[in-house]
Structure formats: C-alpha cells, structure tokens
Amino acid sequence: MKKNKNTIQRFSKVWLSAFAFATILSSCTDLEIEQTDSNFRDANDSSFQGVTDPQSFVDDIYNQLRGQIGDQANLYALSEVTTDAALVPTRGSDWGDNGIWRQLHQHDWRPSHQFIENVWNQWNNTHFRAAQVLSDLTQADATLKANASFLRALGMFVILDNYGQIPVRDVTATPFVDPEVISGQEAVDQIVSDLNDAIAGLPTVGPGSGVGDTNSPLIKATKASARYLLAKVLLNKHIYLKTEPATADMNQVITLVDAIAADGYALEDDYFDIFKNTLDKETIWFIPTAVGNRIWNGLHYNQSPEIVGGGWNGFATLAEYYDLFEGDANSNAPGSGQEERRGVVPNGGLPVSQVDGGVDVNDNNIADGSSVGFGFLIGQQFSDTGAPLNARSGKPLTFKRNFVDGNGNPSLINNDETTGIRVIKYNPRFGGQTEHEIFFRFSDAYLMKAEAMFRAGQDPTAMMNVLRGLREATPFSSAVTEQDIIDERGRELYTEFWRRNDLIRFGQYTKDWELKTPSEVGNDNRNLFPIPANQLILNPNLVQNPGY
C-alpha cells in the first residue's frame, strides 16, 4: 500500500514521553506546546489534530540543534573521536568518565554507550517532530513545510548514516503502535524526496547574509543547505545500498555543487578567518551555538585563564593525523614550513588593536587569548606576554606527539598533562563562547564535487590544486588518487563532523591507528553503531546490527 509521505512518520514510543518531559523542563526555548500536540496526547488517544503553532514548533526544532551540534559529546564524539582525528586520553583522573571517551577511539563501545543512545534519541526526535509539521493536519505555509522537509531529511540522514536503519511511525498513531523500520533504498528515497521538496520551497540566500545576527537567514535552511545535504546523501548512497557508486548519482552531486556555487558560495583564501563570527563566502549553514567546546576541550588549564578560567585539557589528535600536513613533524612554530591549514603556534600575544573584536581584561594592551595558536598545537606553548607556559607540575607546557603512561608505554590512561597534539579552529582571541559554529561549508561541497568527478571517471586534479593553492600547500604534480582525496578532506575538514563519514566511504574506518584495540582492526561491523538495547525491547521491528 502506498503511504502518504506527508502523514506517515513512524517513531519509537519511548521517545514521546521522554521528549515531552524534556520540553517541559527546557529553559532554552520559548515554544509552548498545546494539549492538542501529539507529544501530550493520552497514550490511548490517536486523535492528533496537527501542530497548533507550526512557526514556533519549527523554530524550536532548529533551537534544539544548538545543543545537538554544539556539544562535545554525542554526535560530535561519534563523528570525530571514533576516528584517527581525535581522542581523549585520561590524564590522572581527568576525562576518565568510566572509559566512555576511550571506548570510542578504541572501537570498543557497547550498545549501552551513553553517546550512542543520546544520538539515537536526539536525531530520531528531530525527524519525528518535523513529520508532525508535514502532516496534512498541520496548517503551515509552504516555507514552513519546506523547512520541515529539510529537518526531517537531516534527522533521518544522521540516523541512517550512524545506525543503518530508521524507525518511523504515523504521527496519528498511538505510542503503543510498534514503529516500522526503513533502511537501504527506501530510507534513501525518503530522504531524497524530502530534500527535493526542501529545495523547491526554501529561499535562495547568498553567502554572508546576516552572519553574526541571531535572526540571520543562514541560521535556517536555504536552497544551498538543502542541496549540500542532498549531495552528501548521494555521495554516500552506495554505502547505504552496499553497491558501487552510480555515475548518475555522482553527476547529480556535481550539478548540486555547481548550483550552490551559482548562488555565490565560493572558496575563501584566509582559512582560519572562515571560523570567525564574520561575513564570508564559504559558510552555507551555521548553527548559533557557542563554540566554546571546540576551543576549550583541548587547551591546557593554564592557557588563557582570563577568558573562561583556562582549558579543560582533554581532546587531542594522533601524530599520524598531524603528519598529513606539510611542515616540520616536531614543530608548528612560525617558519616551520607548514601549510596554512596546519596553523601556527605563536610565541606570544598580539596588541589588542590587531585583533578584530579583541578584549584586554588585564589592561596590558595584549588581546586575551591571542597567544593561543591556530590549527595544531605542538611543542612549547606561551602566555600572552610571551613567557613560556608551565604545566601544573611546574614543568614546561610542551604538547607532545605521543600518548604514554607514567612508565613511558603507549596508553590512553595515566597520561600526564602534556601528551597529545591539540587542535583548534575557533580561536579564543575572537571570543571564548561565540555563537557561530559552521555545519555546512562550501569547501566540503567543493571536495564532494571533486570526489564525485573521480568516482565518475573524471580527473579532478586541477580543481583540487586550486584549493591547495589557496591553502598554501604544494600542488599535486600528477593525477590525484583516491588516497589523495581522502587525505585532502582530512586536511580541510578536521573537527567539522565528517571524519567518520569520510573514512567509511573510503573503506578506512576500520584501519589500524595508534591505540585502537587490536582485535577491532578490520572489523567492518563497527561501520555502524549498535541499536540501543532498550529500543530493541520496545520495538520488535528493529534488528540489532551485526556484531553487537
């Protein structure tokens, strides 16, 4: 039987009551849920009457993304810490957390892992709430429906990409109806259909429109952001279907990226300026959420204490990831031969007059946080006055390539305060909690086009060299390979949510890397996360993914 996509959305019953409780307690939204909304229906009542205030309802779905994207745990952790790009060692007792961070990097997680459960609940909630707006029972205008189509597609994409199957239900059904489950072609078709509807109904908004303004049109989806997400889905489609990449899909990716460029989006030539809260040509969609997690979770406790009391000394990266970039393997100081994206470790701060929006709480004419470098922080770190910083032990604060315990053995536990190269794109000199995190960026779309060309039998070397030229990197001297493309994505898009997705698409997510559990190397079952155990009990239509 053919289902009406505007009235059908199936959803796990446990999320309904959980979401209602969370909404009541939430202090970050002005949404007032009416008793007619399905989240507050009696469990035996199937008389969903539609969303009574669809504008506020859609606004609140967008507002919830602030926590879902701005968090350092949950989706960000699953996307980055499970890869070669990020890890969180235990330093003394700091960041132990019963092993929850270490398990991700080691590929030793279980179905009960809290972040895996949270992502499942959060993003299923996103697509279910969007479906309520898309119901024929909800009186919403075409633009709101288009936003809801985009949000449903986004939520379903995250669930499909991470778990391989999506529970969905009719919004008019009671919570006791077992949700149906879609996967593979059916799931892709639903997401693609929603995104085509979104492209048709969303506004055309060029780059830089109101960036930094909480009412910016770039805070909500536009035609460009819907095209970006559709290109992302099509680029990964063969992974979800377990087939080879289809030339027709790759050609559509190329067409979609060209359409984004036609709206005015383009590459910028000052890499780290992209991550300031200012106008730029690269930002397709940003989330107005504080970027503090991206700044402080890797910095040492003694770095920039005048801003938020110093860093949290957790996140770092592997030396092998750092070595993807050009430059001295043991130094990222000025003049180390590094490409622009690898950043630099300065030897002191800058005059406040030289930093856009700089703040000087110490009244020493030095911009707070301006001694914190960009990109990859390795070796000796300095204060704003240029004095070498020390760790709390009194020894020099020198970030090191390796992760070792007190006996010098490779380990993710019993590390001291200085192990691991730190990574930073959003710099504290521009604000310690600026609400501007980029989620969709044109250089990603540009590299998606290059990859699609490659998979369709074309040569993208010239266009990739355009990007490398802007990033002050040596151009490729011969036709690019598949490894060149994945490495270039790693250099361009670190900390931007895409490393896991990329590694899976290139068949490298299960490769060996430092401190991964040896028995998990080559275990393709880890390409999907497990379905949370409680969801399997509540919904018999779900089937646990292989290996769990």
Secondary structure, DSSP 8 states (H G I E B T S, - for coil): ----TTT-----HHHHHHHHHHHHH-SS------TTSGGGS-TT-------S-HHHHHHHHHHHHHHHHH-SSHHHIIIIITSTT-B---BTTBT-GGGHHHHHHHT---TT-HHHHHHHHHHHHHHHHHHHHHSTTS---HHHHHHHHHHHHHHHHHHHHHHS-EEE--TTS-TTS--EEE-HHHHHHHHHHHHHHHHHHS----TTTTTT-TT-GGGS--HHHHHHHHHHHHHHHHHHHTS---HHHHHHHHHHHHHHHHTT----SSGGGGGSSS--SSEEEEEEEE-HHHHHTTS-TTSSHHHHSS-----BB-HHHHTTSSS-TT--STTS---GGGEE--SS--BGGGSTT---TTSSSB-TTTTS-EEEE-EE-B-TTS-B-B-TTSSB-EEBS--B-TTS-B-SSSB-TTBSBEEESS-GGG-TT-EEEEEEEHHHHHHHHHHHHHHTT---HHHHHHHHHHTT----SS---HHHHHHHHHHHHTTSS-HHHHHHHTT-TTS--TT--GGGTT-GGGGS----HHHHHH-TT----TT-
